[in-house]
Amino acid sequence: MKIVSRNEELLRDALSRIPQSSSRTSPSSHNKLIRFEDISAAAFKIQCGVQKTPCMYSRLSKQYGVDIYLKKEFLQYTGSVKERGVLYLLTSLPQDQQRKGVIVASDSNFSMAVAYHASELRIPVFVIMSTSTSPARVKMCREYGAMVISYGTTAKDSQTHARRLAQENGYLYLEEEDSAVYLSGLGTVGLEVYEQVPKLDAVIFPAGGHCGLLAGSAAALKHLNPLISVIGVESESFPVLQQSLKAGHPTEEQACSNHHFYGDVSGLCFGSNSLQLTGKLVDKVVAVREEDVLISMLRLLEYERATVDAEGAIGLAALVAGKLPELKGKRVAIILCSGNLELHLLQQCIARALTLDNRVCRFSLVLSDCPADISKLLEILAREEARVFDIKQERTFVTSELFAVKVTCTVETRDKIHTAQLRNALLERYPTAAWTER
């Protein structure tokens, strides 16, 4: 039975204006109409190969005045929602192409999903990575079963080499794009959220350069219930999607200066299909600051024990930043789409987030160089229940008095109110105490 709705007509209208040419090697269904039954077929075909991740009520709901349900896509085997689109893409390839194999050239979540699922399907898979790729990513792709080749010093070098190998050996060169097959696989997230959370008012997705998840899921959700608000969130540093929607075509004017932090959200390579679908079906796109993303990562780690990256946390950041006041009291699902953050970067992010959240602070003061004064300072910190992270004493460059020492303390507090109480207590005893601003 053919399922036809007003939203399917919107999809048809959105995609009818897209040109038929593409410079990428991909399945032939690049410009095929994305229908609700395509997404349903994808859900049926990939159900045994990807996790049906939980969508759980969050303890953060009370803090932000919204009934928050978190769709934990970071629990997929490779830590990313990209597995859905990749698996459907690979299973849709002709058998002769599956025998020849596929090749990708990046260190993204897309490449890791291709490495894993191609290996599971017994499709030969090659991943070309630049020599600057982190050893952890190289190791992970090899463990997934891919043949990893290091080539070139830049991503462009790797891509050129991958295309050459594909042409010489008959491999299919895969690059993340917005073909109908890939978008249908990603759109299965929308189906699951609708099934798992009754009476939904809104769903929040990461946006930015790779907005396939947003576009595909919007197609599913708007077909099932046009009243559900679909919202995309991107970074203020590079609002690529907002600028592209305003221009009416993909733009590449914004450069990402922090790729390793933002990951796939910072990409510039989404296509016209996703852009047209987003313009027709997505209700709102907002931008958030990097500080809000870091706070969101901290909240998810503390309240949900969810270790996500910037792409996974950016949806919650819109609530943290107060960018969606219209959702107060509403039932809202947020897609935590990715959890692939390298350990050293995770450590830096959490340390910075604690400072932004007024829970780690630093101050300096000058004392006389005797044990009694240091002891008195520690007594005040203990009385105020501040945990001392670090304490340093500087004598050589203190010029105020001969027998004086500059003491710099880094301490942990409970929250902003506790920090203010500690500051007042110290200023009462040491009026010249200087606080290091964030």
C-alpha positions as CSV (number, residue, x, y, z in Angstrom):
1,M,0.0,0.0,0.0
2,K,1.4,3.4,-0.9
3,I,1.4,5.9,1.9
4,V,0.8,9.4,0.7
5,S,0.5,12.5,2.9
6,R,0.9,16.2,2.6
7,N,4.4,15.8,4.0
8,E,5.3,13.4,1.2
9,E,4.2,16.0,-1.3
10,L,6.5,18.5,0.5
11,L,9.4,16.0,0.1
12,R,8.6,15.6,-3.6
13,D,8.5,19.3,-4.1
14,A,11.7,19.8,-2.2
15,L,13.6,17.2,-4.2
16,S,12.2,17.9,-7.6
17,R,14.4,21.0,-8.0
18,I,17.7,19.2,-7.2
19,P,20.1,18.8,-10.2
20,Q,21.0,15.3,-11.3
21,S,24.7,15.6,-11.4
22,S,27.1,14.6,-8.6
23,S,30.9,14.4,-8.5
24,R,31.0,11.7,-5.9
25,T,30.9,7.9,-6.4
26,S,27.8,6.7,-4.8
27,P,24.8,4.4,-5.3
28,S,22.6,5.4,-8.2
29,S,19.7,6.4,-5.9
30,H,21.2,9.8,-5.1
31,N,18.2,11.8,-6.1
32,K,15.4,9.4,-5.6
33,L,12.4,10.7,-3.8
34,I,12.7,10.1,0.0
35,R,9.3,8.7,1.0
36,F,8.1,7.5,4.4
37,E,8.0,3.9,3.1
38,D,11.7,4.2,2.2
39,I,12.5,5.0,5.8
40,S,10.3,2.2,7.0
41,A,12.1,-0.2,4.6
42,A,15.4,1.0,5.9
43,A,14.3,0.4,9.5
44,F,13.2,-3.2,8.7
45,K,16.4,-4.0,6.8
46,I,18.9,-2.7,9.4
47,Q,17.0,-3.8,12.6
48,C,19.4,-6.7,13.2
49,G,22.5,-4.8,12.5
50,V,22.2,-1.7,14.7
51,Q,21.1,-1.1,18.2
52,K,17.6,0.1,19.0
53,T,18.9,2.6,21.5
54,P,17.0,3.6,24.5
55,C,15.2,6.9,24.7
56,M,15.0,7.6,28.5
57,Y,13.5,10.2,30.7
58,S,16.3,12.4,32.1
59,R,16.9,13.7,35.6
60,L,17.9,17.0,33.9
61,S,14.2,17.6,33.2
62,K,13.6,19.3,36.6
63,Q,16.6,21.5,36.2
64,Y,15.5,23.0,32.9
65,G,11.7,22.9,33.2
66,V,11.3,20.5,30.2
67,D,10.3,16.9,30.1
68,I,13.6,15.7,28.5
69,Y,14.0,12.3,26.9
70,L,17.5,11.4,25.7
71,K,17.9,9.2,22.7
72,K,21.3,7.5,23.4
73,E,22.6,6.9,19.9
74,F,26.2,7.0,21.3
75,L,25.5,3.4,22.5
76,Q,25.9,2.1,18.9
77,Y,28.8,-0.2,18.4
78,T,31.0,2.5,16.9
79,G,29.6,5.2,19.1
80,S,27.7,7.0,16.4
81,V,24.3,7.3,14.8
82,K,26.1,7.2,11.3
83,E,25.9,3.4,11.5
84,R,22.2,3.5,10.5
85,G,22.8,5.2,7.2
86,V,26.0,3.3,6.5
87,L,24.5,-0.1,7.1
88,Y,21.6,0.6,4.8
89,L,23.9,2.0,2.2
90,L,26.2,-1.1,2.2
91,T,23.3,-3.6,2.2
92,S,21.8,-1.7,-0.8
93,L,25.0,-2.2,-2.9
94,P,24.9,-4.6,-5.9
95,Q,26.5,-8.0,-5.0
96,D,29.3,-7.5,-7.6
97,Q,30.3,-4.2,-5.9
98,Q,30.1,-5.9,-2.5
99,R,32.6,-8.5,-3.7
100,K,35.0,-5.8,-5.1
101,G,34.9,-3.7,-1.9
102,V,34.6,-0.1,-0.8
103,I,37.1,2.6,0.2
104,V,36.8,5.7,2.3
105,A,39.2,8.5,3.2
106,S,38.8,10.2,6.5
107,D,38.9,9.7,10.3
108,S,35.3,10.6,10.8
109,N,32.4,8.7,12.5
110,F,31.2,7.8,8.9
111,S,34.5,6.1,8.1
112,M,34.5,4.1,11.3
113,A,30.9,3.0,10.7
114,V,31.9,1.9,7.2
115,A,34.9,0.0,8.5
116,Y,32.8,-1.9,11.0
117,H,29.7,-2.8,9.0
118,A,31.6,-3.6,5.8
119,S,33.7,-6.1,7.8
120,E,30.6,-7.6,9.3
121,L,29.0,-8.0,5.9
122,R,32.3,-9.5,4.5
123,I,32.8,-6.6,2.1
124,P,36.5,-5.7,1.6
125,V,37.0,-2.3,3.1
126,F,39.9,0.1,2.9
127,V,40.3,3.3,4.9
128,I,42.9,5.9,3.8
129,M,44.0,8.2,6.7
130,S,46.5,11.0,6.7
131,T,49.7,10.7,8.8
132,S,48.3,13.3,11.1
133,T,45.4,11.1,12.2
134,S,45.5,10.2,15.9
135,P,46.9,6.7,16.6
136,A,43.7,5.9,18.6
137,R,41.5,6.3,15.5
138,V,43.9,4.3,13.3
139,K,43.9,1.5,15.9
140,M,40.1,1.5,16.2
141,C,39.5,1.2,12.4
142,R,41.9,-1.7,12.2
143,E,40.1,-3.4,15.1
144,Y,36.8,-3.0,13.3
145,G,38.3,-5.0,10.5
146,A,39.4,-2.5,7.9
147,M,42.6,-2.3,5.9
148,V,44.0,1.1,7.1
149,I,46.5,2.8,4.9
150,S,48.3,6.0,6.1
151,Y,48.9,8.4,3.2
152,G,49.6,12.1,2.8
153,T,49.8,14.8,5.4
154,T,46.4,16.3,4.7
155,A,42.8,15.0,4.3
156,K,42.9,16.1,0.7
157,D,46.0,13.9,0.0
158,S,44.2,10.9,1.4
159,Q,41.0,11.5,-0.6
160,T,43.0,11.9,-3.8
161,H,44.8,8.6,-3.1
162,A,41.6,6.8,-2.3
163,R,39.9,7.9,-5.5
164,R,42.9,6.7,-7.5
165,L,42.9,3.3,-5.8
166,A,39.1,3.1,-6.4
167,Q,39.5,3.7,-10.1
168,E,42.5,1.3,-10.5
169,N,40.9,-1.6,-8.5
170,G,37.2,-1.2,-9.0
171,Y,36.4,-0.2,-5.4
172,L,33.5,2.0,-4.6
173,Y,34.7,5.3,-3.2
174,L,32.3,6.3,-0.4
175,E,32.1,9.8,1.0
176,E,29.4,11.0,3.4
177,E,26.7,12.7,1.3
178,D,22.9,13.0,1.2
179,S,21.9,10.2,-1.1
180,A,18.3,8.9,-0.6
181,V,19.6,5.6,0.7
182,Y,21.8,7.2,3.3
183,L,19.2,9.7,4.5
184,S,16.6,6.9,4.8
185,G,18.9,5.0,7.1
186,L,19.5,8.0,9.3
187,G,15.8,8.8,9.2
188,T,15.1,5.6,11.2
189,V,16.0,7.6,14.3
190,G,12.8,9.6,13.8
191,L,10.7,6.4,13.6
192,E,12.2,5.0,16.9
193,V,11.8,8.3,18.8
194,Y,8.2,8.5,17.8
195,E,7.5,5.0,18.9
196,Q,9.4,5.3,22.2
197,V,8.1,8.6,23.5
198,P,4.3,9.1,23.2
199,K,2.8,12.6,22.9
200,L,6.0,14.2,21.7
201,D,6.0,18.0,21.3
202,A,9.5,18.5,19.9
203,V,12.7,16.7,18.9
204,I,16.1,18.3,18.9
205,F,18.9,17.2,16.6
206,P,22.5,18.3,15.9
207,A,22.8,20.3,12.7
208,G,25.7,22.0,11.1
209,G,27.5,20.8,8.0
210,H,26.3,17.2,8.1
211,C,22.6,17.7,8.6
212,G,21.5,14.3,7.1
213,L,20.3,13.1,10.5
214,L,18.2,16.2,10.9
215,A,16.8,16.0,7.4
216,G,16.1,12.3,7.3
217,S,14.5,12.2,10.7
218,A,12.4,15.3,10.0
219,A,10.9,13.4,7.0
220,A,9.8,10.6,9.2
221,L,8.5,12.7,12.1
222,K,6.6,15.2,10.0
223,H,4.9,12.3,8.2
224,L,3.8,10.7,11.4
225,N,2.8,13.9,13.1
226,P,3.2,17.3,11.4
227,L,2.6,19.0,14.8
228,I,5.9,17.7,16.2
229,S,8.5,20.5,16.2
230,V,11.8,19.5,14.6
231,I,14.7,21.7,15.8
232,G,18.3,21.7,14.6
233,V,21.2,23.1,16.7
234,E,24.6,24.2,15.4
235,S,27.6,26.2,16.6
236,E,27.8,30.0,16.7
237,S,31.4,29.7,15.5
238,F,30.3,28.4,12.1
239,P,26.5,28.6,11.5
240,V,26.8,26.9,8.2
241,L,23.3,25.6,8.0
242,Q,21.6,28.9,8.9
243,Q,23.7,30.7,6.3
244,S,23.0,28.1,3.6
245,L,19.2,28.2,4.3
246,K,19.3,32.0,4.0
247,A,21.3,31.8,0.7
248,G,19.2,28.9,-0.7
249,H,22.2,26.8,-1.5
250,P,25.1,25.1,0.4
251,T,27.8,27.6,1.4
252,E,31.4,27.0,2.3
253,E,32.4,30.4,3.7
254,Q,32.7,29.3,7.3
255,A,35.9,27.6,8.3
256,C,36.2,25.3,11.3
257,S,39.1,26.2,13.6
258,N,38.4,23.4,16.1
259,H,37.7,20.2,14.1
260,H,38.8,17.8,16.7
261,F,36.3,19.2,19.2
262,Y,33.3,19.6,17.0
263,G,33.8,16.6,14.8
264,D,31.2,16.0,12.1
265,V,29.1,19.0,13.1
266,S,31.7,21.3,11.7
267,G,31.8,19.7,8.2
268,L,30.9,21.7,5.1
269,C,30.0,18.9,2.7
270,F,26.2,18.4,3.1
271,G,24.3,18.5,-0.1
272,S,21.3,20.1,-1.7
273,N,19.0,17.2,-0.8
274,S,19.5,17.7,2.9
275,L,19.3,21.4,2.6
276,Q,16.0,21.4,0.7
277,L,14.5,18.9,3.1
278,T,15.7,20.9,6.1
279,G,14.2,24.1,4.7
280,K,10.8,22.5,4.1
281,L,10.4,20.3,7.2
282,V,12.5,21.7,10.0
283,D,10.8,24.3,12.2
284,K,13.8,26.0,13.7
285,V,17.6,26.1,13.6
286,V,19.4,27.8,16.5
287,A,23.1,28.3,17.3
288,V,24.9,27.9,20.6
289,R,28.2,28.9,22.1
290,E,31.1,26.6,22.7
291,E,30.7,27.3,26.5
292,D,27.2,25.9,26.4
293,V,28.3,22.8,24.6
294,L,31.0,22.2,27.3
295,I,28.4,22.7,30.1
296,S,26.1,20.2,28.4
297,M,28.9,17.6,28.2
298,L,29.4,18.0,31.9
299,R,25.7,17.8,32.7
300,L,25.3,14.6,30.7
301,L,28.3,13.0,32.3
302,E,27.1,13.9,35.8
303,Y,23.4,13.2,35.6
304,E,23.3,10.5,32.9
305,R,26.7,8.9,33.1
306,A,26.8,9.6,29.3
307,T,30.2,10.4,27.8
308,V,29.4,12.2,24.6
309,D,31.4,14.6,22.3
310,A,30.4,18.0,21.1
311,E,28.1,16.6,18.4
312,G,26.3,14.5,21.0
313,A,25.9,17.3,23.5
314,I,25.0,20.2,21.2
315,G,21.2,19.4,21.3
316,L,21.1,19.8,25.1
317,A,23.2,22.9,24.8
318,A,20.2,24.7,23.2
319,L,18.3,24.2,26.5
320,V,21.3,25.0,28.6
321,A,21.7,28.3,26.8
322,G,18.0,29.2,27.1
323,K,17.6,29.3,23.3
324,L,14.3,27.4,23.3
325,P,12.0,29.1,25.9
326,E,8.9,27.9,24.0
327,L,9.6,24.3,25.1
328,K,9.0,25.0,28.8
329,G,6.7,22.3,30.2
330,K,6.8,20.4,26.9
331,R,7.8,16.8,26.2
332,V,11.0,16.9,24.2
333,A,13.4,14.3,22.9
334,I,17.1,15.1,22.3
335,I,19.3,13.0,20.1
336,L,22.7,12.2,21.7
337,C,24.2,11.1,18.4
338,S,27.9,10.6,19.1
339,G,30.3,9.6,21.8
340,N,33.7,9.5,20.0
341,L,35.9,11.9,21.9
342,E,39.6,11.2,22.4
343,L,40.5,10.8,26.1
344,H,43.0,13.7,26.3
345,L,40.4,16.0,24.7
346,L,37.7,14.7,27.1
347,Q,39.9,15.6,30.0
348,Q,40.4,19.1,28.8
349,C,36.7,19.6,28.1
350,I,35.6,18.5,31.5
351,A,38.2,20.6,33.2
352,R,37.1,23.7,31.2
353,A,33.5,23.0,31.8
354,L,34.0,22.8,35.6
355,T,35.6,26.3,35.4
356,L,32.8,27.7,33.3
357,D,30.2,26.2,35.7
358,N,31.9,28.1,38.6
359,R,32.9,24.9,40.3
360,V,36.7,25.3,40.0
361,C,38.2,28.7,40.9
362,R,41.6,30.1,41.5
363,F,42.8,33.0,43.7
364,S,46.1,34.5,44.8
365,L,47.1,36.4,47.9
366,V,50.3,37.5,49.7
367,L,51.0,36.2,53.2
368,S,53.9,36.4,55.6
369,D,56.3,33.6,55.1
370,C,55.5,31.6,58.1
371,P,53.7,28.2,58.7
372,A,51.0,29.8,60.9
373,D,49.6,32.0,58.1
374,I,49.4,29.1,55.6
375,S,47.7,27.0,58.2
376,K,45.2,29.8,58.8
377,L,44.4,29.9,55.1
378,L,43.8,26.2,55.0
379,E,41.5,26.4,58.0
380,I,39.3,28.9,56.2
381,L,39.1,26.7,53.1
382,A,38.2,23.7,55.3
383,R,35.6,25.7,57.2
384,E,34.0,26.8,53.9
385,E,34.1,23.2,52.6
386,A,36.2,24.0,49.6
387,R,38.4,21.1,48.2
388,V,41.9,22.1,47.4
389,F,43.1,20.9,44.0
390,D,46.5,22.7,44.0
391,I,48.4,25.2,46.1
392,K,51.6,26.9,45.0
393,Q,54.0,29.3,46.8
394,E,56.1,31.9,45.1
395,R,58.9,33.8,46.9
396,T,61.4,34.9,44.3
397,F,59.3,37.4,42.4
398,V,57.4,38.8,45.4
399,T,58.6,42.4,45.7
400,S,56.1,43.8,48.3
401,E,57.9,42.6,51.4
402,L,61.1,40.7,52.1
403,F,59.6,37.9,54.1
404,A,56.4,37.4,52.1
405,V,55.1,34.6,49.9
406,K,52.5,34.7,47.1
407,V,50.1,31.8,47.5
408,T,48.0,30.7,44.5
409,C,45.2,28.2,45.2
410,T,43.0,26.2,42.9
411,V,39.9,24.9,44.7
412,E,36.7,23.0,43.9
413,T,33.3,24.3,45.0
414,R,29.8,22.9,44.8
415,D,28.2,25.6,42.6
416,K,28.1,29.3,41.9
417,I,26.6,30.2,45.3
418,H,29.2,28.2,47.1
419,T,31.9,30.0,45.1
420,A,30.5,33.4,46.1
421,Q,30.4,32.4,49.8
422,L,34.0,31.3,49.6
423,R,35.1,34.5,47.9
424,N,33.4,36.7,50.5
425,A,35.0,34.8,53.4
426,L,38.4,35.1,51.9
427,L,38.0,38.8,51.1
428,E,36.9,39.5,54.7
429,R,40.2,38.0,55.9
430,Y,42.4,39.0,53.0
431,P,41.1,42.2,51.3
432,T,43.9,42.2,48.7
433,A,43.1,38.6,47.5
434,A,42.9,38.5,43.7
435,W,40.6,36.1,41.8
436,T,41.5,34.7,38.4
437,E,38.6,35.4,36.0
438,R,37.4,32.6,33.7
